[in-house]
């Protein structure tokens, strides 16, 4: 009986991991909403999903925005021109920026499950064009 339970649990876990979705986000010098963008800039994911950031133009990186991660999620900052895979594990909002183009509005927002940190994340002040773009992204949170 115990072996059957363990096998069933292992298969369920494997199915959950196998069911994880991968979202591709392109880092671009020019996109649909203007210069210096992540496309798409808003991703709705579930815990266990992967968000893959792909540099399509040189000079971009991926960094969390201070104060805009769910509790317990470790911050990150990549090197320039490198692909980066972020496995989102905790529910909440993940604020993302390209370090050199942040004030130009190169930001993204990932919602994982419920937006449990909405008040905290939306209270973080933004710079330059990032302020307007981030407001547009928060409007997509459900």
C-alpha positions in Angstrom: 0.0 0.0 0.0 2.8 2.4 1.0 4.7 1.7 -2.3 1.6 2.4 -4.3 1.1 5.7 -2.5 4.7 6.7 -3.1 4.5 5.8 -6.8 1.3 7.7 -7.2 2.8 10.8 -5.4 6.0 10.6 -7.6 3.9 10.4 -10.8 1.8 13.3 -9.7 4.9 15.4 -8.9 6.5 14.5 -12.3 3.2 15.4 -14.1 3.2 18.8 -12.3 6.8 19.6 -13.4 6.1 18.3 -16.9 3.1 20.6 -17.1 5.2 23.7 -16.3 4.9 26.3 -19.0 7.8 28.3 -20.5 7.2 31.9 -21.5 9.7 33.7 -23.8 10.3 37.4 -23.2 12.5 39.2 -25.7 14.7 42.1 -24.7 14.6 44.6 -27.6 15.8 48.0 -28.6 12.5 48.7 -30.3 9.1 47.1 -29.9 5.4 47.7 -30.2 5.3 50.3 -27.4 8.5 52.1 -28.3 12.2 52.0 -27.5 13.9 49.7 -25.0 11.2 47.1 -24.2 10.6 43.6 -22.9 8.1 41.8 -25.1 5.8 40.7 -23.8 6.2 43.1 -20.8 3.4 41.4 -18.8 3.4 37.6 -18.1 0.7 35.7 -16.2 2.3 32.5 -14.9 1.7 29.8 -12.3 4.2 28.5 -9.7 6.7 26.3 -11.3 6.6 28.0 -14.7 9.7 29.3 -16.4 10.1 32.8 -17.8 13.0 32.8 -20.3 14.5 36.2 -21.2 16.1 36.3 -24.6 18.4 39.2 -25.6 17.5 40.1 -29.3 19.7 43.2 -29.2 23.0 43.8 -27.4 23.3 45.7 -24.2 20.4 44.3 -22.2 20.2 42.4 -18.9 17.6 41.3 -16.4 17.4 42.5 -12.8 14.7 42.4 -10.2 13.3 45.8 -9.0 14.1 46.3 -5.4 11.0 45.7 -3.3 9.0 44.1 -6.1 9.5 40.4 -5.4 7.3 38.1 -3.4 8.5 37.3 0.2 11.2 34.7 0.2 12.2 35.1 -3.4 15.9 35.9 -3.8 16.9 38.8 -6.0 18.8 38.4 -9.2 20.9 40.4 -11.7 22.3 38.9 -14.9 25.2 39.8 -17.1 24.6 41.7 -20.4 23.6 39.8 -23.5 22.9 36.5 -21.7 19.7 34.4 -21.8 18.2 34.0 -18.4 15.6 31.5 -17.1 13.6 32.4 -14.1 11.6 29.6 -12.5 8.9 31.4 -10.6 8.2 29.5 -7.4 6.2 31.8 -5.2 2.8 33.5 -5.9 2.9 37.3 -6.3 4.3 40.0 -8.5 7.9 40.1 -9.9 9.1 43.5 -11.0 11.8 43.3 -13.7 14.1 45.9 -15.2 17.0 46.1 -17.7 19.6 48.0 -15.6 21.0 50.4 -18.2 17.6 51.1 -19.8 15.4 51.3 -16.6 14.8 55.1 -16.7 13.9 54.7 -20.5 11.1 52.4 -19.4 12.5 48.9 -20.0 10.5 47.1 -17.3 8.4 44.0 -17.1 5.9 42.5 -14.6 5.3 38.9 -14.0 2.2 37.8 -12.1 2.4 34.3 -10.6 -0.9 33.0 -9.3 -2.5 35.6 -7.0 -0.9 39.0 -6.7 -0.4 38.6 -2.9 2.2 41.5 -2.8 0.3 44.0 -4.9 0.2 46.7 -2.3 3.9 46.5 -1.6 5.0 46.1 -5.2 2.8 49.0 -6.5 4.2 51.3 -3.8 7.7 51.1 -5.2 8.5 54.4 -6.9 9.7 54.1 -10.6 12.0 56.3 -12.6 11.4 58.2 -15.8 9.4 56.4 -18.5 9.4 53.3 -16.3 6.7 55.0 -14.1 4.2 55.1 -17.0 5.0 51.7 -18.4 4.8 50.1 -15.0 1.4 51.7 -14.3 0.2 50.2 -17.6 1.5 46.8 -16.5 -0.2 47.0 -13.0 -3.4 47.7 -14.8 -3.2 44.2 -16.3 -3.0 42.5 -12.9 -6.0 40.4 -12.0 
